[in-house]
Amino acid sequence: MIPQSLRPGRYPRLLHGGDTPPVADRELTAVSADESRIHVEVHGPEGAPVVVLAHGWTCSTLFWAAQIRDLATDHRVVVYDQRGHGRTPAGPVGTDRLADDLEAVLAAVLAPGEKAVLAGHSMGGMTMMAASGRAGFREHAAAVLLCSTGSARLVDESLVLPMRPGRLRTRLTHLILGARAPLGPVTPVSRRILKYATMGPGSAPDRVDACARIVHACPRAVRVAWSHVLGELDLDEGVRGLDVPAIVIGGTADRLTPIVHAERIAAALPQCLELARLTGAGHMTPVEAPEAVTAKIRELAGTYLDVKEKAA
């Protein structure tokens, strides 16, 4: 069942894409290793270079609206809802489940041996790290974009609370991120809280509102379950195993995954091409700075997909 907040007519208004989300050319269901059913959308022309986008915690395919609108003109853009988010039913959680689901999506939309550029925001980037050693990932990943993400010590290094680092700040941050209180409807107060915690101070009101509506649509039980996974995250080994060309993006005003995470990941990746620091951006970089994020995806696709196809 589609949550009421995600049904037609109740989509968030996106400043950079119009009043309604992009309409998929095709929808399908990928079946994961534990039989979980993953909602997948395909946008853009068949036969075009393929880009796969994985969203983060408490988000959905709606988060990528700006990238879909731009890239789908000349790319085949695949987006999917992580389990429990958007139109994908809830199920068991964990980093292995993230990897299982990504492998299922890749197998469902790509031919054997077909390559794609994979871009992940926040938990979507962690999905790439978790899947880096999987056969399905290695078969299909031409290059990756890791956007506003981290591999470990997320709660310890979070800057959501303006306190000195230490055990007290870590404990309180755990409580806040794992809070069981319902978010309820979007209000002026909730928008201000979300902007402070997840977006840069200069974020446009329309984009703050879009993010707030997407986040508030995430079911409370799903939000809490995944918060526990993120609180115990340790994917450093997965970063070291991510042996494909990679670009890392981080916002300098990111409080959830501060820029230190992007720096650490970039240093550990076997084939890091660039660490792009987006000055003044917070955690929601694909919405806050859509042109910059889309440009990096295009750069990877143009280098590692178009060139190979022309040379074949």
Beta strands, then each sheet from edge to edge (+ up, - down):
strand 1: 26-31
strand 2: 37-43
strand 3: 50-54
strand 4: 76-80
strand 5: 116-121
strand 6: 141-147
strand 7: 246-251
strand 8: 272-278
sheet 1: 1+ 2- 4+ 3+ 5+ 6+ 7+ 8+
end
